[in-house]
């Protein structure tokens, strides 16, 4: 399913039907090939490359967390002319495709940012100390059932950067640099945590957080993006604010009170649906129709009122990861059919 400089990843289906990922040193990869060309020692070069895989395996085990890819096991076996080659077995995830993510619902994109915030909090307070990801890019992560998980840990570092003065504590990024304080113990204060946080900002938050968010949440989301972009917050405050957004969204507290007078009346048609009469809206959970999540019936009415095409909506029994109901919005109700799992609401005439 993919390969990098050192490793190749394979998808394997187990006898019970479950799929897992196998990760091993790529015999045709860049690291092994360049080492063999330079030194001619295939076994020694394999051991050097396998050290990265071994380090990653140990870190996956020591840093267990819902947003760290789960390590199921490993095995050693003879392969070609090299004894004891290492293969690790992990859960299987889907690659993070940023272009596709920009086309998904804000709710799903927020889930990814919340996952990342929880991961960075865990890495900052891990049993090993503060862990930084030196190679922090979307390709180092995968999605498992909508949750973001880090998968590549061979370039993770646990030690903070030693320093004699703050001049030794410069965090360099393509767009800007930051100077951090040098502690009395001779370590750059919070450098691991801040490196992770700024990378989260430039690769994830700035694209995924504010884009098509519910308007009442925009000020809070903008403050999260701005504070991480300036490194004025640490991971603790960043996660606290992301969790606050989740609470406001999940509880419906973000909803602005709309005036009931401006709403049209809607007639309830239980156990029914409208199979056609769709229109497209964005961002929708379904590309061919307008399928959105709502907190309650009042929000569904507000959404329908805000769409010029909307004359009816169908409430399903499906919910999103936050427990919100999925609702189809329709252009009319010329053809209503029975469906025990749905309830239709049509705009009353007059």
C-alpha positions in Angstrom: 0.0 0.0 0.0 3.0 2.3 0.2 6.8 2.7 0.6 9.3 5.3 1.7 13.0 5.6 1.9 13.4 2.7 4.3 10.2 0.7 4.7 7.4 -0.9 2.6 3.9 -1.4 3.9 1.7 -4.3 2.8 -2.0 -4.9 3.3 -2.8 -8.5 4.5 -6.2 -10.0 5.0 -6.3 -12.5 7.9 -8.3 -15.8 7.7 -11.1 -14.2 9.8 -11.5 -11.5 7.3 -9.8 -8.6 9.2 -7.2 -6.6 7.4 -3.9 -5.6 9.0 -0.7 -3.8 7.8 2.7 -5.5 7.6 5.7 -3.2 7.6 9.2 -4.4 6.7 12.5 -3.0 5.3 12.1 -2.3 1.6 14.8 -4.4 -0.1 14.5 -2.2 -3.2 14.3 1.0 -1.2 16.6 4.1 -1.1 18.2 3.5 2.3 19.2 -0.1 1.7 20.2 0.4 -1.9 22.5 3.4 -1.2 24.1 1.7 1.7 24.9 -1.5 -0.3 26.3 0.6 -3.1 28.6 2.4 -0.7 29.7 -0.4 1.6 28.8 -3.6 -0.2 27.7 -5.2 3.0 24.1 -6.3 2.5 23.5 -7.9 5.9 25.1 -4.9 7.8 23.1 -2.5 5.7 19.9 -4.4 6.4 20.6 -4.2 10.2 21.1 -0.5 9.9 17.8 0.0 8.0 16.0 -2.4 10.4 17.1 -0.3 13.3 14.5 2.3 12.2 11.8 -0.3 12.1 12.8 -1.6 15.5 12.8 1.9 17.0 9.4 2.6 15.6 8.1 -0.7 17.0 9.3 0.1 20.5 7.8 3.6 20.4 4.4 2.2 19.1 4.4 -0.1 22.1 5.6 2.5 24.7 3.4 5.3 23.4 0.1 3.4 23.2 -2.8 5.8 22.8 -6.1 6.0 20.7 -4.3 8.3 18.3 -1.2 6.2 17.9 -1.4 3.3 15.4 -1.9 0.0 17.3 0.9 -2.5 17.2 -0.5 -6.0 17.1 2.8 -7.9 17.0 6.0 -8.7 15.1 8.0 -11.6 13.7 11.5 -12.5 12.7 12.1 -14.8 9.7 14.9 -15.6 7.2 14.4 -13.7 4.0 16.6 -14.1 0.9 20.2 -14.2 2.1 19.5 -12.3 5.4 18.6 -14.1 8.6 16.1 -12.7 11.1 14.4 -10.0 9.0 11.9 -8.1 11.1 8.2 -7.5 10.1 5.8 -5.6 12.3 2.0 -6.1 12.3 -0.2 -3.1 13.0 -3.8 -1.9 12.4 -4.5 -0.8 8.9 -5.3 2.8 8.1 -6.2 4.9 5.1 -3.7 7.5 3.9 -4.4 11.2 4.7 -5.4 12.9 1.4 -5.6 16.6 2.0 -7.5 17.4 -1.2 -10.2 14.8 -0.3 -10.4 16.1 3.3 -11.2 19.6 2.1 -14.3 18.2 0.4 -15.6 16.4 3.5 -17.9 17.9 6.2 -16.6 20.3 8.7 -17.6 17.8 11.5 -15.3 15.2 10.1 -12.5 17.6 9.5 -12.8 18.9 13.1 -12.6 15.3 14.3 -9.2 15.0 12.6 -8.0 18.2 14.3 -9.3 17.1 17.7 -7.5 13.7 17.2 -4.3 15.6 16.5 -4.7 17.8 19.5 -5.2 14.8 21.8 -2.2 13.1 20.2 0.1 16.1 20.7 -1.1 16.4 24.3 -0.2 12.7 24.8 3.2 13.2 23.2 4.0 16.2 25.4 3.2 14.2 28.5 4.2 10.7 27.5 5.9 8.1 29.8 9.1 8.8 27.9 9.0 12.5 28.3 8.1 15.1 25.6 8.3 13.5 22.2 8.6 15.5 19.0 8.0 14.2 15.4 10.9 15.5 13.3 9.3 14.3 10.1 5.8 15.8 10.6 3.8 15.6 7.4 0.3 14.3 6.5 1.9 11.2 5.0 3.1 10.2 8.5 -0.5 9.8 9.6 -3.4 7.5 8.7 -7.2 7.6 9.2 -8.8 4.7 11.1 -12.6 5.0 11.3 -12.4 8.8 11.0 -9.7 9.1 13.8 -6.3 10.4 12.9 -3.4 8.2 14.1 0.3 8.7 13.8 2.0 5.7 12.1 5.6 6.7 11.3 7.6 7.1 14.5 11.1 6.2 13.3 12.0 9.9 13.2 10.5 10.7 16.6 12.9 12.2 19.2 12.5 12.2 23.0 15.4 14.4 24.1 14.9 18.2 24.3 17.5 20.3 22.6 20.6 21.3 24.8 21.5 25.0 24.9 23.9 27.5 26.3 21.6 30.5 25.5 18.3 31.2 23.7 20.3 31.7 20.6 20.6 27.9 20.5 16.8 27.5 20.8 15.6 28.7 17.3 12.7 26.7 15.8 13.1 27.1 12.1 10.2 26.7 9.6 9.9 27.7 5.9 7.6 30.7 6.6 9.0 31.9 10.0 11.3 31.2 12.9 10.7 31.2 16.7 13.2 31.7 19.5 12.5 29.8 22.7 14.0 30.3 26.2 17.0 28.3 27.4 16.3 26.8 30.8 18.7 27.0 33.8 19.2 23.2 33.3 20.5 23.9 29.8 17.5 22.7 27.7 15.4 24.6 25.2 12.1 25.0 27.0 9.2 23.3 25.3 10.9 22.9 21.9 9.6 19.4 21.3 6.0 20.4 22.1 6.2 23.7 20.1 7.6 22.0 17.0 4.7 19.5 17.0 2.2 22.3 17.6 3.4 24.6 14.8 3.5 21.7 12.4 -0.1 20.8 13.3 -1.0 24.4 12.6 0.7 24.6 9.2 -0.3 21.2 7.9 -3.7 20.6 9.4 -5.4 23.4 11.5 -5.0 26.2 9.0 -6.7 24.2 6.3 -9.2 22.0 8.1 -10.5 24.0 11.2 -12.2 27.2 10.0 -13.2 26.1 6.5 -17.1 26.0 6.3 -17.5 25.8 10.1 -20.8 26.7 11.8 -20.6 30.6 11.9 -21.1 30.8 15.7 -18.0 28.7 16.2 -15.8 30.6 13.8 -14.4 33.2 16.4 -13.2 30.3 18.7 -11.8 28.3 15.8 -10.0 31.4 14.4 -8.5 32.0 17.9 -7.2 28.4 17.9 -5.6 28.8 14.5 -4.1 32.2 15.3 -2.7 31.1 18.7 -1.1 27.9 17.3 0.3 29.9 14.3 1.9 32.3 16.8 2.8 29.6 19.3 1.2 31.8 22.0 -0.5 28.6 23.4 1.0 25.3 24.4 -0.6 21.9 23.7 -2.6 21.9 27.0 -4.5 25.2 26.2 -4.9 24.1 22.5 -6.5 20.8 23.5 -8.7 22.5 26.1 -10.1 24.9 23.4 -10.6 22.1 20.9 -12.5 20.1 23.6 -14.5 23.3 24.3 -15.5 23.4 20.6 -16.6 19.8 20.8 -18.7 20.4 23.8 -20.4 23.5 22.2 -21.1 21.6 19.0 -22.2 18.3 20.6 -24.5 20.0 23.1 -26.1 22.4 20.6 -25.0 25.4 22.8 -23.4 27.0 19.7 -26.8 27.4 18.0 -28.0 31.0 17.8 -31.6 31.4 18.9 -33.6 32.0 15.7 -36.9 33.8 15.9 -39.8 31.3 15.6 -41.9 33.9 13.8 -39.6 33.8 10.7 -40.0 30.1 10.3 -42.5 28.5 8.0 -44.7 25.7 9.3 -43.7 22.1 8.5 -46.0 19.1 8.4 -44.7 15.9 9.9 -45.1 12.7 7.9 -44.0 9.7 10.0 -42.5 6.5 8.6 -41.9 8.1 5.1 -39.2 9.4 2.8 -38.8 11.3 -0.5 -36.6 9.1 -2.7 -35.8 11.7 -5.3 -36.1 15.5 -5.5 -32.5 16.1 -4.3 -30.3 19.1 -4.7 -26.7 19.5 -4.1 -25.3 21.5 -1.2 -21.8 21.9 0.2 -20.3 20.4 2.3 -22.6 17.4 2.1 -22.1 13.8 3.4 -23.4 12.6 0.0 -22.1 14.1 -3.3 -25.4 13.7 -5.2 -27.7 15.2 -2.6 -27.9 17.5 0.3 -27.2 15.4 3.4 -26.2 17.3 6.5 -26.1 16.7 10.3 -28.3 18.6 12.7 -28.5 18.9 16.5 -32.3 18.9 16.6 -35.5 19.6 14.6 -35.2 23.3 15.0 -31.8 23.3 13.4 -33.1 21.2 10.5 -35.9 23.8 10.0 -33.3 26.6 10.1 -31.1 24.9 7.5 -34.1 24.3 5.2 -35.1 28.0 5.6 -31.6 29.1 4.7 -31.6 27.1 1.4 -33.7 28.7 -1.4 -34.4 25.3 -3.0 -35.5 23.5 0.2 -39.2 22.6 0.5 -38.9 19.5 2.6 -36.5 17.4 4.6 -36.2 13.8 5.7 -34.8 12.9 9.1 -32.9 9.5 9.1 -32.1 7.3 12.1 -28.4 7.6 11.3 -26.1 9.7 13.5 -22.6 11.1 13.1 -19.6 10.5 15.5 -20.9 13.4 17.7 -24.4 11.9 17.9 -26.0 14.4 15.5 -28.8 13.2 13.2 -28.3 13.0 9.4 -31.0 14.8 7.4 -31.7 14.9 3.7 -32.9 18.3 2.4 -35.3 18.2 -0.7 -36.7 20.5 -3.4 -40.2 19.1 -3.0 -42.5 16.2 -1.9 -44.3 15.1 -5.1 -43.4 11.5 -4.5 -43.5 10.4 -0.8 -43.0 6.7 -0.1 -43.2 4.5 3.1 -40.0 4.0 5.1 -40.1 2.9 8.7 -36.6 4.3 9.5 -37.3 7.9 8.3 -39.6 10.9 9.1 -40.4 13.5 6.5 -41.2 17.1 7.1 -42.8 19.2 4.3 -43.3 22.9 4.2 -46.9 23.7 4.8 -48.5 25.7 1.9 -49.6 29.3 2.5 
